[in-house]
């Protein structure tokens, strides 16, 4: 693969990662997770924000 192809694939994977983090944020807001599960979900969402450079919306 060329550098350009790898960069394009990386951008697609970042989009998928952020979409997964968005769904996780909605699930954390809607359901009552246990402490450990909520901590893992929060870590995943924080890592996704750092890797993609996007911020997840806050659900009221």
C-alpha positions as a Markdown table, in Angstrom:
| # | Residue | x | y | z |
|---|---|---|---|---|
| 1 | Unk | 0.0 | 0.0 | 0.0 |
| 2 | Unk | 1.1 | 3.5 | -0.7 |
| 3 | Unk | 1.4 | 6.2 | 2.0 |
| 4 | Unk | -1.7 | 7.9 | 0.5 |
| 5 | Unk | -3.7 | 4.7 | 0.7 |
| 6 | Unk | -2.6 | 4.2 | 4.3 |
| 7 | Unk | -3.6 | 7.7 | 5.2 |
| 8 | Unk | -7.0 | 7.3 | 3.6 |
| 9 | Unk | -7.5 | 4.0 | 5.5 |
| 10 | Unk | -6.5 | 5.6 | 8.7 |
| 11 | Unk | -9.1 | 8.4 | 8.2 |
| 12 | Unk | -11.8 | 5.8 | 7.6 |
| 13 | Unk | -10.8 | 4.0 | 10.7 |
| 14 | Unk | -10.9 | 7.2 | 12.8 |
| 15 | Unk | -14.5 | 7.8 | 11.5 |
| 16 | Unk | -15.5 | 4.3 | 12.6 |
| 17 | Unk | -13.8 | 4.8 | 16.0 |
| 18 | Unk | -15.6 | 8.1 | 16.6 |
| 19 | Unk | -19.0 | 6.5 | 15.5 |
| 20 | Unk | -18.4 | 3.7 | 18.1 |
| 21 | Unk | -17.6 | 6.2 | 20.8 |
| 22 | Unk | -20.7 | 8.2 | 19.9 |
| 23 | Unk | -22.9 | 5.1 | 20.3 |
| 24 | Unk | -21.1 | 4.3 | 23.6 |
| 25 | Unk | -21.8 | 7.8 | 24.9 |
| 26 | Unk | -25.5 | 7.3 | 24.1 |
| 27 | Unk | -25.6 | 3.9 | 25.8 |
| 28 | Unk | -23.9 | 5.3 | 28.9 |
| 29 | Unk | -26.4 | 8.1 | 29.0 |
| 30 | Unk | -29.4 | 5.8 | 28.5 |
| 31 | Unk | -28.5 | 2.7 | 30.6 |
| 32 | Unk | -27.2 | 2.2 | 34.2 |
| 33 | Unk | -23.8 | 0.5 | 33.8 |
| 34 | Unk | -21.9 | -0.8 | 36.7 |
| 35 | Unk | -18.9 | 1.2 | 37.9 |
| 36 | Unk | -16.3 | -0.9 | 36.1 |
| 37 | Unk | -18.2 | -1.0 | 32.8 |
| 38 | Unk | -18.9 | 2.8 | 33.0 |
| 39 | Unk | -15.2 | 3.5 | 33.6 |
| 40 | Unk | -14.2 | 1.4 | 30.6 |
| 41 | Unk | -16.7 | 3.1 | 28.5 |
| 42 | Unk | -15.5 | 6.5 | 29.6 |
| 43 | Unk | -11.9 | 5.6 | 28.9 |
| 44 | Unk | -12.9 | 4.4 | 25.4 |
| 45 | Unk | -14.7 | 7.6 | 24.7 |
| 46 | Unk | -11.8 | 9.7 | 26.0 |
| 47 | Unk | -9.3 | 7.8 | 23.9 |
| 48 | Unk | -11.5 | 8.1 | 20.8 |
| 49 | Unk | -11.7 | 11.9 | 21.3 |
| 50 | Unk | -7.9 | 12.1 | 21.6 |
| 51 | Unk | -7.2 | 9.9 | 18.6 |
| 52 | Unk | -9.7 | 11.6 | 16.3 |
| 53 | Unk | -9.4 | 15.1 | 17.5 |
| 54 | Unk | -13.2 | 15.4 | 17.7 |
| 55 | Unk | -15.3 | 16.1 | 20.8 |
| 56 | Unk | -18.3 | 13.9 | 21.7 |
| 57 | Unk | -21.6 | 15.8 | 22.5 |
| 58 | Unk | -22.8 | 15.9 | 26.0 |
| 59 | Unk | -26.2 | 14.3 | 26.6 |
| 60 | Unk | -28.4 | 16.0 | 29.1 |
